Amino acid sequence: MHRSVVLVAAWVGAGAAAVTLATAGVSMVGNQVTGSRPSPLSADEVRRELEAAEVANPSTSATDPGTGPTTTLGEPSAAGVSTTTTTRPGTAPSTRPGSSPTAAPPVPTTTTAEPVELRTYSLVGGTATLRFSPSGVSLVDAVPAAGYATEIEAVHDNGIRVEFESEDRRSRVEGWWDAGPRDQTDESAT
C-alpha cells in the first residue's frame, strides 16, 4: 500500500509540474504575440486614414456580391424632378420616414486643406456616402438595395443627386455646397 501511495503522489506531482510548465509556456508565447499589438485607432485617426485613402484613390468601383454593384461619381444618368429643402451648416441631414442618414463630424484639416465632411445616408433603396467641401460635393459610395437601380447626376452647379429606384419606389438624396453642406432626402412611390 505504501508503494501505491508513493506512485500516486509521484503521478500527481508530475501532472502538476506539466500543468505549470504548459501554463508558463502559453503565457510567454501569448505575451510575445499580444504584447506588440498596435493600439486601436481613435475616431480622428480613422477619419484621417479614410481621407488619405480617398485622396490616394478618389474614383474606385467594385462589386459586392451580397449587395450588388457599387457606383462611383462620373456615370451618366437620367434627370429627375425633386423638391428642395436645406439644412443649416453643422446640422444633421433632413430625413423622411424610412430613411436614417448619419452625419459624420468634419474631417480634421490642415491650414492648406479645405474643410471636408462625409455624410452617409441609409435609405430604403440603398446607402450613399457623399463628400462635402467648398469645391463641391462628390460621391464616395452608392450601394443599391436588392431590386433597386442606381442613378447619379450633377445638380446645383457643384452638387450631386443619387437615386435608388425600383418598380414601385424611389429613394433620393441630393447634396450640394452653398456656404456649407446642404442636403435633401426623399422617399416616394413611383
Residue frames as a rotation matrix with the C-alpha (Angstrom) as fourth column:
MET 1
0.572 0.820 0.000 0.00
0.820 -0.572 0.000 0.00
0.000 0.000 -1.000 0.00
HIS 2
0.351 -0.531 -0.771 2.87
0.211 -0.758 0.617 2.33
-0.912 -0.379 -0.154 0.81
ARG 3
-0.688 -0.633 0.355 4.20
0.438 0.028 0.899 1.79
-0.579 0.774 0.258 -2.70
SER 4
-0.093 0.757 0.647 0.80
0.975 -0.064 0.215 2.73
0.204 0.650 -0.732 -4.24
VAL 5
0.749 0.350 -0.562 0.67
0.526 -0.830 0.184 5.97
-0.403 -0.434 -0.806 -2.29
VAL 6
-0.123 -0.891 -0.437 4.17
0.122 -0.450 0.885 6.90
-0.985 0.056 0.164 -3.48
LEU 7
-0.700 -0.108 0.706 3.27
0.682 0.196 0.705 6.14
-0.214 0.975 -0.064 -7.09
VAL 8
0.348 0.897 0.272 0.04
0.922 -0.380 0.073 8.20
0.168 0.225 -0.960 -6.88
ALA 9
0.623 -0.180 -0.761 1.93
0.290 -0.850 0.439 11.09
-0.726 -0.494 -0.477 -5.26
ALA 10
-0.523 -0.853 0.002 4.60
0.247 -0.149 0.958 10.94
-0.816 0.501 0.288 -8.00
TRP 11
-0.432 0.447 0.783 1.90
0.899 0.142 0.415 10.85
0.075 0.883 -0.463 -10.67
VAL 12
0.683 0.701 -0.203 0.07
0.725 -0.684 0.078 13.88
-0.084 -0.200 -0.976 -9.14
GLY 13
0.278 -0.675 -0.684 3.38
0.159 -0.670 0.725 15.77
-0.947 -0.310 -0.079 -8.81
ALA 14
-0.708 -0.540 0.455 4.31
0.490 0.088 0.868 15.07
-0.508 0.837 0.202 -12.44
GLY 15
0.001 0.812 0.584 0.85
0.975 -0.130 0.178 16.21
0.220 0.569 -0.792 -13.58
ALA 16
0.762 0.257 -0.595 1.11
0.475 -0.846 0.242 19.44
-0.441 -0.467 -0.766 -11.57
ALA 17
-0.198 -0.914 -0.354 4.58
0.153 -0.385 0.910 20.11
-0.968 0.126 0.216 -12.99
ALA 18
-0.634 0.006 0.773 3.28
0.761 0.183 0.622 19.54
-0.138 0.983 -0.121 -16.54
VAL 19
0.468 0.867 0.171 0.36
0.873 -0.484 0.065 21.94
0.139 0.119 -0.983 -15.98
THR 20
0.571 -0.323 -0.755 2.69
0.252 -0.806 0.536 24.58
-0.782 -0.496 -0.378 -14.53
LEU 21
-0.548 -0.833 0.078 5.14
0.284 -0.097 0.954 24.29
-0.787 0.545 0.290 -17.44
ALA 22
-0.372 0.486 0.791 2.32
0.921 0.089 0.378 24.42
0.113 0.869 -0.481 -20.02
THR 23
0.702 0.656 -0.278 0.78
0.698 -0.711 0.087 27.48
-0.141 -0.256 -0.956 -18.38
ALA 24
0.219 -0.716 -0.663 4.14
0.111 -0.657 0.746 29.26
-0.969 -0.237 -0.064 -18.28
GLY 25
-0.697 -0.501 0.513 4.80
0.512 0.153 0.845 28.41
-0.502 0.852 0.150 -21.96
VAL 26
0.028 0.807 0.590 1.40
0.971 -0.162 0.175 29.62
0.237 0.568 -0.788 -23.11
SER 27
0.734 0.221 -0.642 1.81
0.486 -0.831 0.270 32.81
-0.474 -0.510 -0.718 -21.07
MET 28
-0.211 -0.904 -0.373 5.23
0.163 -0.409 0.898 33.55
-0.964 0.129 0.233 -22.60
VAL 29
-0.723 -0.008 0.691 4.02
0.683 0.137 0.717 32.96
-0.101 0.990 -0.094 -26.16
GLY 30
0.318 0.939 0.130 0.82
0.940 -0.330 0.083 34.93
0.121 0.096 -0.988 -25.52
ASN 31
0.530 -0.185 -0.828 2.76
0.318 -0.861 0.396 37.91
-0.786 -0.473 -0.398 -24.18
GLN 32
-0.604 -0.796 -0.028 5.05
0.226 -0.205 0.953 37.88
-0.764 0.570 0.303 -27.20
VAL 33
-0.545 0.471 0.693 2.13
0.821 0.135 0.554 37.76
0.168 0.872 -0.461 -29.63
THR 34
0.459 0.874 0.158 -0.19
0.805 -0.484 0.344 40.25
0.377 -0.030 -0.926 -27.94
GLY 35
0.226 -0.425 -0.876 2.42
0.704 -0.551 0.449 42.47
-0.673 -0.718 0.174 -26.32
SER 36
-0.776 -0.591 -0.223 3.34
0.252 -0.614 0.748 44.14
-0.579 0.524 0.625 -29.63
ARG 37
-0.136 0.817 0.560 -0.23
0.991 0.119 0.068 44.53
-0.011 0.564 -0.826 -30.89
PRO 38
-0.835 -0.149 0.529 -0.97
0.243 -0.963 0.112 48.07
0.493 0.223 0.841 -32.13
SER 39
-0.723 0.604 -0.336 -3.45
0.232 -0.246 -0.941 50.10
-0.651 -0.758 0.038 -30.12
PRO 40
0.057 0.832 0.552 -6.93
0.958 0.110 -0.264 50.75
-0.280 0.544 -0.791 -31.58
LEU 41
-0.742 -0.272 0.613 -7.38
0.527 -0.803 0.280 53.88
0.416 0.531 0.739 -33.72
SER 42
-0.569 0.568 -0.594 -9.31
0.267 -0.556 -0.787 56.85
-0.778 -0.607 0.165 -32.37
ALA 43
0.471 0.829 0.300 -12.20
0.643 -0.090 -0.760 58.36
-0.604 0.551 -0.576 -34.36
ASP 44
0.658 -0.297 -0.692 -9.92
-0.475 -0.877 -0.075 61.20
-0.584 0.378 -0.718 -35.56
GLU 45
-0.456 -0.883 0.114 -7.26
-0.500 0.360 0.788 58.71
-0.736 0.302 -0.605 -36.69
VAL 46
-0.244 0.459 0.854 -9.90
0.638 0.739 -0.215 56.70
-0.730 0.493 -0.473 -38.60
ARG 47
0.796 0.568 -0.207 -11.14
0.258 -0.629 -0.734 59.86
-0.547 0.531 -0.647 -40.37
ARG 48
0.258 -0.784 -0.565 -7.56
-0.734 -0.539 0.413 60.82
-0.628 0.308 -0.714 -41.31
GLU 49
-0.627 -0.483 0.611 -6.93
-0.055 0.810 0.584 57.32
-0.777 0.333 -0.534 -42.68
LEU 50
0.169 0.782 0.600 -10.17
0.736 0.304 -0.604 57.41
-0.655 0.544 -0.525 -44.70
GLU 51
0.821 0.093 -0.563 -9.32
-0.185 -0.890 -0.416 60.84
-0.540 0.446 -0.714 -46.09
ALA 52
-0.185 -0.963 -0.194 -5.81
-0.687 -0.015 0.727 59.68
-0.703 0.268 -0.659 -47.01
ALA 53
-0.532 0.047 0.845 -7.26
0.389 0.901 0.194 56.61
-0.752 0.432 -0.498 -48.75
GLU 54
0.566 0.812 0.142 -9.76
0.557 -0.249 -0.792 58.77
-0.608 0.528 -0.593 -50.62
VAL 55
0.566 -0.455 -0.688 -7.03
-0.588 -0.807 0.050 61.16
-0.578 0.377 -0.724 -51.79
ALA 56
-0.502 -0.832 0.234 -4.86
-0.465 0.488 0.738 58.22
-0.729 0.262 -0.632 -52.89
ASN 57
-0.914 0.261 0.310 -7.72
0.403 0.670 0.624 56.54
-0.045 0.695 -0.717 -54.78
PRO 58
-0.754 0.600 -0.268 -10.54
-0.401 -0.744 -0.535 59.07
-0.520 -0.296 0.801 -55.41
SER 59
0.106 0.831 -0.546 -12.52
-0.989 0.034 -0.141 57.13
-0.099 0.555 0.826 -58.02
THR 60
-0.921 -0.373 0.109 -12.98
-0.370 0.928 0.050 53.43
-0.120 0.006 -0.993 -57.37
SER 61
0.171 0.979 -0.109 -15.71
-0.974 0.185 0.130 50.99
0.148 0.084 0.986 -58.12
ALA 62
-0.912 -0.397 0.107 -16.28
-0.411 0.890 -0.198 47.44
-0.016 -0.225 -0.974 -57.00
THR 63
0.005 0.920 -0.391 -18.96
-0.566 0.325 0.757 44.83
0.824 0.218 0.523 -56.90
ASP 64
-0.709 -0.087 0.700 -20.14
-0.670 0.392 -0.630 43.30
-0.219 -0.916 -0.336 -53.66
PRO 65
-0.811 0.384 -0.442 -21.88
-0.029 0.728 0.685 40.01
0.585 0.568 -0.579 -54.48
GLY 66
-0.631 0.584 -0.511 -24.14
0.767 0.369 -0.525 40.36
-0.118 -0.723 -0.681 -51.44
THR 67
-0.100 0.604 -0.791 -25.47
0.368 -0.716 -0.593 43.84
-0.924 -0.351 -0.151 -52.17
GLY 68
0.753 0.359 0.551 -24.97
0.629 -0.149 -0.763 44.46
-0.192 0.921 -0.338 -55.89
PRO 69
0.120 -0.777 0.617 -22.81
0.801 -0.291 -0.523 46.98
0.586 0.558 0.588 -57.72
THR 70
0.188 -0.183 -0.965 -21.07
0.672 -0.692 0.262 49.86
-0.716 -0.698 -0.007 -56.05
THR 71
0.523 0.107 0.845 -21.30
0.790 -0.433 -0.434 53.03
0.319 0.895 -0.311 -58.14
THR 72
-0.239 -0.643 -0.728 -18.94
0.754 -0.595 0.278 55.98
-0.612 -0.482 0.626 -58.19
LEU 73
0.347 0.352 -0.869 -19.20
-0.069 -0.915 -0.398 59.53
-0.935 0.198 -0.293 -59.50
GLY 74
-0.549 -0.582 -0.599 -18.95
-0.555 -0.282 0.783 60.11
-0.625 0.762 -0.168 -63.20
GLU 75
-0.800 0.329 0.502 -21.57
0.530 0.779 0.335 57.72
-0.281 0.534 -0.797 -64.53
PRO 76
-0.854 0.513 0.081 -24.30
-0.374 -0.715 0.591 59.29
0.361 0.475 0.803 -66.70
SER 77
-0.717 0.692 -0.083 -27.92
0.596 0.548 -0.587 59.13
-0.361 -0.470 -0.805 -65.56
ALA 78
-0.211 0.752 0.624 -31.39
0.697 -0.332 0.636 60.41
0.685 0.569 -0.454 -66.37
ALA 79
-0.852 -0.044 0.522 -32.61
-0.233 -0.860 -0.453 63.67
0.469 -0.508 0.723 -64.85
GLY 80
-0.356 0.752 -0.555 -35.26
0.865 0.489 0.108 63.58
0.353 -0.442 -0.825 -62.14
VAL 81
-0.050 0.434 0.900 -37.62
-0.104 -0.898 0.427 66.06
0.993 -0.073 0.090 -60.51
SER 82
-0.224 -0.040 -0.974 -37.46
0.889 0.400 -0.221 66.89
0.399 -0.916 -0.054 -56.82
THR 83
0.864 0.430 0.262 -38.36
0.241 -0.810 0.534 69.42
0.442 -0.398 -0.804 -54.20
THR 84
-0.144 -0.971 0.190 -35.69
0.268 -0.223 -0.937 71.44
0.953 -0.084 0.292 -52.42
THR 85
0.966 0.259 -0.009 -35.07
0.079 -0.260 0.962 71.69
0.246 -0.930 -0.271 -48.69
THR 86
0.096 -0.983 0.154 -31.91
-0.130 -0.166 -0.978 72.81
0.987 0.074 -0.143 -46.97
THR 87
0.707 -0.002 -0.707 -30.22
0.684 0.253 0.684 72.33
0.177 -0.968 0.180 -43.66
ARG 88
0.869 -0.452 0.200 -28.02
-0.485 -0.859 0.165 74.77
0.097 -0.240 -0.966 -41.79
PRO 89
0.072 -0.913 -0.401 -24.29
-0.353 0.352 -0.867 74.05
0.933 0.204 -0.297 -41.69
GLY 90
-0.787 -0.509 0.348 -23.44
-0.513 0.226 -0.828 71.69
0.343 -0.831 -0.438 -38.86
THR 91
-0.031 0.832 0.554 -26.93
-0.884 0.235 -0.403 70.18
-0.466 -0.502 0.729 -38.60
ALA 92
-0.543 -0.083 0.835 -27.89
0.081 0.985 0.151 66.62
-0.836 0.150 -0.529 -39.36
PRO 93
-0.977 0.199 -0.078 -29.33
-0.093 -0.065 0.994 65.88
0.192 0.978 0.082 -42.80
SER 94
-0.255 0.958 0.132 -33.07
-0.950 -0.223 -0.219 66.18
-0.180 -0.181 0.967 -43.25
THR 95
-0.985 -0.065 0.161 -34.93
-0.053 0.995 0.079 62.92
-0.165 0.070 -0.984 -43.05
ARG 96
-0.134 0.964 -0.231 -38.20
-0.912 -0.028 0.410 61.44
0.388 0.265 0.882 -44.13
PRO 97
0.442 0.311 0.841 -39.86
-0.677 0.731 0.085 58.29
-0.588 -0.607 0.534 -42.77
GLY 98
0.962 -0.066 0.265 -37.87
0.182 0.879 -0.440 55.25
-0.203 0.472 0.858 -43.78
SER 99
0.453 -0.865 0.215 -34.51
0.226 -0.122 -0.966 56.99
0.862 0.487 0.141 -44.00
SER 100
0.931 -0.198 -0.308 -31.78
0.287 -0.126 0.949 57.42
-0.227 -0.972 -0.061 -41.46
PRO 101
0.512 -0.796 0.323 -28.83
0.210 -0.248 -0.946 59.50
0.833 0.553 0.040 -42.74
THR 102
0.688 -0.407 -0.601 -25.90
0.670 0.035 0.742 59.89
-0.281 -0.913 0.297 -40.42
ALA 103
0.824 -0.446 0.350 -23.70
-0.182 -0.792 -0.583 62.99
0.537 0.416 -0.733 -40.43
ALA 104
0.355 -0.808 -0.471 -20.06
0.907 0.419 -0.034 62.40
0.225 -0.415 0.882 -39.64
PRO 105
0.670 -0.181 -0.720 -18.25
0.253 -0.856 0.451 65.22
-0.698 -0.485 -0.527 -37.88
PRO 106
0.883 -0.362 -0.298 -15.99
-0.452 -0.485 -0.749 67.34
0.126 0.796 -0.592 -40.10
VAL 107
0.677 -0.725 -0.127 -12.70
0.694 0.686 -0.216 65.69
0.244 0.058 0.968 -41.00
PRO 108
0.530 -0.551 -0.645 -9.74
0.270 -0.611 0.744 67.41
-0.804 -0.568 -0.175 -39.34
THR 109
0.797 -0.243 0.553 -7.90
0.527 -0.169 -0.833 69.61
0.296 0.955 -0.007 -41.83
THR 110
-0.201 -0.886 -0.417 -4.61
0.894 -0.340 0.290 71.45
-0.399 -0.314 0.861 -42.03
THR 111
-0.004 0.185 -0.983 -4.28
0.024 -0.982 -0.185 75.10
-1.000 -0.024 0.000 -42.97
THR 112
-0.763 -0.339 -0.551 -3.66
-0.508 -0.212 0.835 74.17
-0.400 0.916 -0.011 -46.62
ALA 113
-0.875 0.481 0.061 -6.61
0.445 0.746 0.495 71.79
0.193 0.460 -0.867 -47.00
GLU 114
-0.520 0.783 0.343 -10.23
-0.609 -0.621 0.494 72.81
0.599 0.048 0.799 -47.38
PRO 115
-0.510 0.381 0.771 -12.81
-0.690 0.355 -0.631 71.57
-0.514 -0.854 0.081 -44.88
VAL 116
-0.614 0.283 -0.736 -14.33
-0.419 0.674 0.609 68.21
0.669 0.682 -0.295 -45.76
GLU 117
-0.375 0.557 0.741 -17.38
-0.774 0.252 -0.581 66.47
-0.510 -0.791 0.337 -44.34
LEU 118
-0.876 0.141 -0.461 -18.52
-0.172 0.803 0.571 62.92
0.450 0.579 -0.679 -45.11
ARG 119
-0.321 0.838 0.442 -22.19
-0.828 -0.021 -0.561 62.01
-0.461 -0.546 0.700 -44.68
THR 120
-0.991 0.062 -0.122 -23.75
0.001 0.897 0.443 58.58
0.137 0.439 -0.888 -45.14
TYR 121
-0.310 0.951 0.012 -27.44
-0.940 -0.304 -0.158 58.23
-0.147 -0.060 0.987 -45.97
SER 122
-0.966 0.107 0.237 -29.22
0.107 0.994 -0.013 54.91
-0.237 0.012 -0.972 -45.34
LEU 123
-0.394 0.847 -0.358 -32.36
-0.903 -0.428 -0.019 54.96
-0.169 0.316 0.934 -47.46
VAL 124
0.430 0.631 0.646 -34.91
-0.421 0.773 -0.475 52.27
-0.798 -0.068 0.598 -48.30
GLY 125
0.985 0.060 -0.164 -33.39
-0.175 0.314 -0.933 51.90
-0.004 0.948 0.319 -51.79
GLY 126
0.467 -0.876 -0.123 -29.75
0.636 0.429 -0.642 51.82
0.615 0.221 0.757 -50.74
THR 127
0.614 -0.391 -0.686 -26.89
0.538 -0.429 0.726 53.59
-0.578 -0.814 -0.053 -49.00
ALA 128
0.559 -0.458 0.691 -24.96
0.517 -0.459 -0.722 56.60
0.648 0.761 -0.020 -50.34
THR 129
0.318 -0.550 -0.772 -21.94
0.752 -0.350 0.559 58.39
-0.578 -0.758 0.302 -48.90
LEU 130
0.737 -0.017 0.676 -21.28
0.474 -0.701 -0.533 61.96
0.482 0.713 -0.508 -50.03
ARG 131
-0.190 -0.851 -0.489 -18.16
0.959 -0.267 0.092 64.09
-0.209 -0.452 0.867 -49.52
PHE 132
0.831 0.522 0.190 -18.94
0.540 -0.840 -0.055 67.78
0.131 0.149 -0.980 -48.94
SER 133
-0.239 -0.864 -0.444 -16.34
0.832 -0.418 0.365 70.54
-0.501 -0.282 0.818 -49.46
PRO 134
0.084 0.270 -0.959 -16.34
-0.074 -0.958 -0.276 74.18
-0.994 0.095 -0.061 -50.66
SER 135
-0.737 -0.406 -0.541 -15.25
-0.547 -0.112 0.830 73.00
-0.397 0.907 -0.140 -54.12
GLY 136
-0.156 0.776 -0.611 -18.38
-0.837 0.224 0.498 70.83
0.524 0.589 0.615 -54.41
VAL 137
0.214 0.335 0.918 -19.93
-0.743 0.666 -0.070 67.53
-0.635 -0.666 0.391 -53.45
SER 138
-0.359 -0.356 -0.863 -18.69
-0.828 0.548 0.118 64.20
0.431 0.756 -0.492 -54.72
LEU 139
0.772 0.632 -0.072 -19.94
-0.567 0.735 0.371 60.67
0.287 -0.246 0.926 -54.40
VAL 140
-0.288 -0.836 0.467 -17.82
-0.937 0.346 0.040 58.39
-0.195 -0.426 -0.883 -52.26
ASP 141
-0.995 -0.002 0.098 -20.03
0.007 0.996 0.084 55.30
-0.098 0.085 -0.992 -52.49
ALA 142
-0.173 0.982 -0.079 -23.53
-0.978 -0.181 -0.108 54.25
-0.120 0.059 0.991 -53.62
VAL 143
-0.993 -0.116 -0.025 -24.81
-0.117 0.993 0.035 50.73
0.020 0.037 -0.999 -52.91
PRO 144
-0.279 0.957 -0.084 -28.37
-0.813 -0.189 0.551 49.91
0.511 0.222 0.831 -54.02
ALA 145
-0.285 0.333 0.899 -30.59
-0.633 0.639 -0.437 47.55
-0.720 -0.694 0.029 -52.06
ALA 146
-0.823 0.022 0.568 -31.75
0.322 0.841 0.434 44.35
-0.468 0.540 -0.699 -53.76
GLY 147
-0.002 0.866 0.499 -34.16
0.967 0.129 -0.220 45.16
-0.255 0.482 -0.838 -56.60
TYR 148
0.745 0.217 -0.631 -33.05
0.175 -0.976 -0.130 48.81
-0.644 -0.014 -0.765 -56.94
ALA 149
0.310 -0.644 0.699 -31.09
0.892 -0.057 -0.449 50.53
0.329 0.763 0.556 -59.72
THR 150
0.101 -0.395 -0.913 -28.79
0.634 -0.682 0.365 53.49
-0.767 -0.616 0.181 -59.07
GLU 151
0.461 -0.008 0.887 -28.82
0.754 -0.524 -0.397 56.79
0.468 0.852 -0.236 -61.00
ILE 152
0.054 -0.554 -0.831 -26.33
0.751 -0.526 0.400 59.58
-0.658 -0.645 0.388 -60.37
GLU 153
0.284 -0.006 0.959 -26.25
0.810 -0.533 -0.243 63.10
0.513 0.846 -0.147 -61.77
ALA 154
-0.792 -0.583 -0.184 -24.78
0.606 -0.707 -0.365 66.53
0.082 -0.401 0.912 -61.11
VAL 155
0.377 0.907 0.186 -27.13
0.806 -0.420 0.417 69.19
0.457 -0.007 -0.889 -59.65
HIS 156
0.927 0.135 -0.351 -26.91
0.323 -0.762 0.562 72.73
-0.191 -0.634 -0.749 -58.21
ASP 157
0.765 -0.644 -0.002 -23.67
-0.469 -0.555 -0.687 73.55
0.441 0.527 -0.727 -60.14
ASN 158
-0.307 -0.946 0.105 -21.48
-0.765 0.180 -0.618 71.81
0.565 -0.270 -0.779 -57.54
GLY 159
-0.148 0.358 0.922 -23.71
-0.850 0.431 -0.304 69.09
-0.506 -0.828 0.241 -56.15
ILE 160
-0.879 -0.135 -0.458 -24.88
-0.350 0.833 0.427 65.58
0.324 0.536 -0.780 -56.82
ARG 161
0.148 0.937 0.317 -28.12
-0.980 0.181 -0.078 63.58
-0.130 -0.299 0.945 -56.80
VAL 162
-0.932 -0.329 -0.149 -28.20
-0.340 0.939 0.053 59.84
0.123 0.100 -0.987 -56.09
GLU 163
0.076 0.994 0.078 -31.43
-0.997 0.079 -0.025 57.95
-0.031 -0.076 0.997 -56.80
PHE 164
-0.953 -0.152 0.263 -32.23
-0.160 0.987 -0.009 54.36
-0.258 -0.050 -0.965 -56.00
GLU 165
-0.209 0.922 -0.326 -35.27
-0.961 -0.256 -0.108 53.24
-0.183 0.290 0.939 -57.99
SER 166
-0.832 0.120 0.542 -37.31
0.132 0.991 -0.016 50.05
-0.539 0.058 -0.840 -58.13
GLU 167
-0.685 0.626 0.373 -40.54
0.578 0.153 0.802 49.29
0.445 0.765 -0.467 -59.97
ASP 168
0.316 0.948 0.032 -42.67
0.657 -0.244 0.713 50.92
0.684 -0.205 -0.700 -57.27
ARG 169
0.832 -0.050 -0.552 -40.39
0.465 -0.480 0.744 53.04
-0.302 -0.876 -0.376 -55.07
ARG 170
0.353 -0.749 0.561 -37.74
0.398 -0.423 -0.814 55.76
0.847 0.511 0.149 -55.32
SER 171
0.669 -0.306 -0.677 -35.20
0.620 -0.273 0.736 56.86
-0.410 -0.912 0.007 -52.71
ARG 172
0.457 -0.473 0.753 -33.25
0.532 -0.534 -0.657 60.04
0.713 0.701 0.007 -53.43
VAL 173
0.470 -0.380 -0.797 -30.56
0.637 -0.478 0.604 62.10
-0.610 -0.792 0.017 -51.77
GLU 174
0.598 -0.338 0.727 -29.17
0.461 -0.596 -0.657 65.38
0.656 0.728 -0.200 -53.06
GLY 175
0.450 -0.516 -0.729 -26.15
0.710 -0.288 0.643 67.15
-0.541 -0.807 0.237 -51.67
TRP 176
0.414 -0.369 0.832 -24.58
0.585 -0.592 -0.554 70.49
0.697 0.716 -0.029 -52.56
TRP 177
-0.324 -0.593 -0.737 -22.37
0.923 -0.369 -0.109 73.17
-0.207 -0.716 0.667 -51.03
ASP 178
0.200 0.372 0.906 -23.87
0.444 -0.859 0.255 76.63
0.873 0.352 -0.338 -50.50
ALA 179
0.010 -0.355 0.935 -21.84
-0.688 -0.681 -0.251 78.39
0.726 -0.641 -0.251 -47.78
GLY 180
-0.472 -0.167 0.865 -21.79
-0.779 0.540 -0.321 74.97
-0.413 -0.825 -0.385 -46.11
PRO 181
-0.994 0.104 0.030 -23.08
0.107 0.906 0.409 71.44
0.016 0.410 -0.912 -46.66
ARG 182
-0.269 0.961 -0.068 -26.71
-0.894 -0.276 -0.353 71.25
-0.358 -0.034 0.933 -47.82
ASP 183
-0.996 -0.036 -0.084 -28.76
-0.066 0.918 0.391 68.14
0.063 0.394 -0.917 -48.43
GLN 184
-0.113 0.992 0.058 -32.21
-0.972 -0.098 -0.214 66.76
-0.207 -0.080 0.975 -49.02
THR 185
-0.976 -0.089 0.199 -33.60
-0.056 0.985 0.165 63.23
-0.210 0.150 -0.966 -48.90
ASP 186
-0.177 0.951 -0.253 -36.83
-0.974 -0.207 -0.097 61.97
-0.144 0.229 0.963 -50.39
GLU 187
-0.924 0.066 0.377 -38.63
0.071 0.997 0.001 58.62
-0.376 0.028 -0.926 -50.20
SER 188
-0.219 0.894 -0.392 -41.60
-0.803 -0.393 -0.448 58.22
-0.554 0.217 0.804 -52.52
ALA 189
0.070 0.359 0.931 -43.69
0.345 0.867 -0.360 55.77
-0.936 0.346 -0.063 -54.51
THR 190
-0.850 -0.414 -0.326 -43.20
-0.160 -0.387 0.908 55.85
-0.502 0.824 0.262 -58.28
